[in-house]
Amino acid sequence: MSRRTGGVRGRALLAALLLAAGLGIAGEAVLVPAKAVLAQWLLERAFAASLAAGRPVRPWPSADTEPVARLTFAGRSVVALRGASGQALAFGPGHLAGTPEAGEAGTAVYAAHRDTHFAGLGALRPGDPVAVTRRDGRTVAFRVTGRRVARFDASGLDPRAPGRHLALATCWPLDGPARGPLRLIVEAEAVDGP
């Protein structure tokens, strides 16, 4: 084999490897949003079944969580899961453990990824409505009172704060290429009776 033939083959192999890597990255970029859409369809079905049955219904047999609420804001409606583990957040917003249900005394906190379920969070402004339909069928209306950016470990959110509050949190900046320590926190207050 000549040097020239070996060089051509080497470049062809390198091009094929680069193409495969590019397709893998592109595939992952499509897979995450596709998984989020499919999961929300399954979660909607499980949430409706939970409301009808009066008990939690898992969205798929191997799920280690169940839907607990439907959040409606900025023209979006998403079903939230119990817990905010990385695995749960891949499928929908998570209701943080240790925080009350929406509408109960204190601050209910939900977190989600900025590029899927909370992509519209940046559009919320003071005065905007947010509705939370709980698994008991009760819908609680909230009004956005403010938004701020804080470190994940210094949010200042108190689940036992007086009043009935809601906090929606996602990574900041909204168009950031990688996860960082900052979070956008949209805060709201209940507007209906207890």
Beta strands, then each sheet from edge to edge (+ up, - down):
strand 1: 67-73
strand 2: 76-82
strand 3: 94-95
strand 4: 106-111
strand 5: 129-134
strand 6: 139-151
strand 7: 164-171
strand 8: 182-190
sheet 1: 1+ 2- 3- 4+ 7+ 8- 6+ 5- 1+
end
